[in-house]
Amino acid sequence: MLIYHICRREEWEQASAAGRYRGSTQDRADGFIHFSTRETVIESAARHRARQAGLVLVAVDPARLGAALRWEPSRGGILFPHLYGALEIGDVVSVRDLPLGPDGKHLFPVLD
């Protein structure tokens, strides 16, 4: 089971060049990098990234993240993965564009 993070393409390109991703401005303000599961990522995108273009979907195997990854309750008690630390680029399984459809909703690839 993979977990997913959505960020701006420019943020990811900078992180990729640096070898690690420290999260978006919102992530840093919250003190952790927000991730979603396959079951929650589409709703998370609609809630927090509605109609935003230029995004990428970052997929990570949670087993690679060790103790820095914590599953914590959020919306309605649903557990969400939060990474307390930087995401090493080598821990990323894939990065895919997350384009907008004609209705302004993100077009998700098939999720692993």
Contacts in CASP RR format, 6 or more apart in sequence:
PFRMAT RR
TARGET T0000
AUTHOR 0000-0000-0000
METHOD contacts of the structure
MODEL  1
MLIYHICRREEWEQASAAGRYRGSTQDRADGFIHFSTRETVIESAARHRA
RQAGLVLVAVDPARLGAALRWEPSRGGILFPHLYGALEIGDVVSVRDLPL
GPDGKHLFPVLD
1 37 0 8 1.000
1 38 0 8 1.000
1 62 0 8 1.000
2 38 0 8 1.000
2 59 0 8 1.000
2 60 0 8 1.000
2 61 0 8 1.000
2 62 0 8 1.000
2 93 0 8 1.000
2 111 0 8 1.000
2 112 0 8 1.000
3 35 0 8 1.000
3 36 0 8 1.000
3 37 0 8 1.000
3 59 0 8 1.000
3 60 0 8 1.000
3 62 0 8 1.000
3 81 0 8 1.000
4 35 0 8 1.000
4 36 0 8 1.000
4 37 0 8 1.000
4 38 0 8 1.000
4 41 0 8 1.000
4 57 0 8 1.000
4 58 0 8 1.000
4 59 0 8 1.000
4 60 0 8 1.000
4 111 0 8 1.000
5 33 0 8 1.000
5 34 0 8 1.000
5 35 0 8 1.000
5 36 0 8 1.000
5 57 0 8 1.000
5 58 0 8 1.000
5 60 0 8 1.000
5 87 0 8 1.000
6 36 0 8 1.000
6 41 0 8 1.000
6 44 0 8 1.000
6 45 0 8 1.000
6 48 0 8 1.000
6 49 0 8 1.000
6 55 0 8 1.000
6 56 0 8 1.000
6 57 0 8 1.000
6 58 0 8 1.000
6 98 0 8 1.000
7 21 0 8 1.000
7 23 0 8 1.000
7 24 0 8 1.000
7 55 0 8 1.000
7 56 0 8 1.000
7 58 0 8 1.000
8 24 0 8 1.000
8 52 0 8 1.000
8 54 0 8 1.000
8 55 0 8 1.000
8 56 0 8 1.000
9 54 0 8 1.000
9 55 0 8 1.000
9 56 0 8 1.000
9 97 0 8 1.000
11 21 0 8 1.000
11 23 0 8 1.000
11 24 0 8 1.000
12 21 0 8 1.000
12 56 0 8 1.000
12 58 0 8 1.000
12 95 0 8 1.000
15 21 0 8 1.000
15 22 0 8 1.000
15 23 0 8 1.000
15 87 0 8 1.000
15 89 0 8 1.000
16 89 0 8 1.000
16 95 0 8 1.000
19 88 0 8 1.000
19 89 0 8 1.000
19 90 0 8 1.000
20 86 0 8 1.000
20 87 0 8 1.000
20 88 0 8 1.000
20 89 0 8 1.000
21 33 0 8 1.000
21 58 0 8 1.000
21 86 0 8 1.000
21 87 0 8 1.000
21 89 0 8 1.000
22 28 0 8 1.000
22 33 0 8 1.000
22 85 0 8 1.000
22 86 0 8 1.000
22 87 0 8 1.000
23 33 0 8 1.000
23 86 0 8 1.000
23 87 0 8 1.000
26 34 0 8 1.000
26 48 0 8 1.000
27 33 0 8 1.000
27 34 0 8 1.000
31 84 0 8 1.000
32 70 0 8 1.000
32 82 0 8 1.000
32 83 0 8 1.000
32 84 0 8 1.000
32 85 0 8 1.000
33 82 0 8 1.000
33 83 0 8 1.000
33 85 0 8 1.000
33 87 0 8 1.000
34 44 0 8 1.000
34 80 0 8 1.000
34 82 0 8 1.000
35 60 0 8 1.000
35 62 0 8 1.000
35 69 0 8 1.000
35 80 0 8 1.000
35 81 0 8 1.000
35 82 0 8 1.000
35 83 0 8 1.000
36 44 0 8 1.000
36 80 0 8 1.000
36 81 0 8 1.000
37 80 0 8 1.000
37 81 0 8 1.000
38 111 0 8 1.000
38 112 0 8 1.000
40 78 0 8 1.000
40 80 0 8 1.000
41 57 0 8 1.000
41 108 0 8 1.000
41 111 0 8 1.000
42 106 0 8 1.000
42 108 0 8 1.000
45 55 0 8 1.000
45 98 0 8 1.000
45 106 0 8 1.000
45 108 0 8 1.000
46 105 0 8 1.000
46 106 0 8 1.000
49 55 0 8 1.000
49 106 0 8 1.000
50 104 0 8 1.000
51 100 0 8 1.000
51 104 0 8 1.000
52 100 0 8 1.000
53 99 0 8 1.000
53 100 0 8 1.000
54 97 0 8 1.000
54 98 0 8 1.000
54 99 0 8 1.000
55 97 0 8 1.000
55 98 0 8 1.000
55 106 0 8 1.000
56 95 0 8 1.000
56 96 0 8 1.000
56 97 0 8 1.000
56 98 0 8 1.000
57 95 0 8 1.000
57 96 0 8 1.000
57 97 0 8 1.000
57 98 0 8 1.000
57 108 0 8 1.000
57 109 0 8 1.000
58 87 0 8 1.000
58 92 0 8 1.000
58 94 0 8 1.000
58 95 0 8 1.000
59 92 0 8 1.000
59 93 0 8 1.000
59 94 0 8 1.000
59 95 0 8 1.000
59 96 0 8 1.000
59 112 0 8 1.000
60 87 0 8 1.000
60 91 0 8 1.000
60 92 0 8 1.000
60 93 0 8 1.000
61 91 0 8 1.000
61 93 0 8 1.000
62 69 0 8 1.000
62 81 0 8 1.000
64 91 0 8 1.000
65 83 0 8 1.000
65 87 0 8 1.000
65 91 0 8 1.000
68 83 0 8 1.000
68 84 0 8 1.000
68 85 0 8 1.000
69 81 0 8 1.000
69 82 0 8 1.000
69 83 0 8 1.000
69 84 0 8 1.000
70 81 0 8 1.000
70 82 0 8 1.000
70 84 0 8 1.000
71 79 0 8 1.000
71 80 0 8 1.000
71 81 0 8 1.000
71 82 0 8 1.000
72 79 0 8 1.000
72 80 0 8 1.000
72 82 0 8 1.000
73 79 0 8 1.000
73 80 0 8 1.000
74 80 0 8 1.000
93 112 0 8 1.000
96 109 0 8 1.000
98 106 0 8 1.000
98 107 0 8 1.000
98 108 0 8 1.000
99 106 0 8 1.000
99 107 0 8 1.000
100 106 0 8 1.000
100 107 0 8 1.000
101 107 0 8 1.000
END
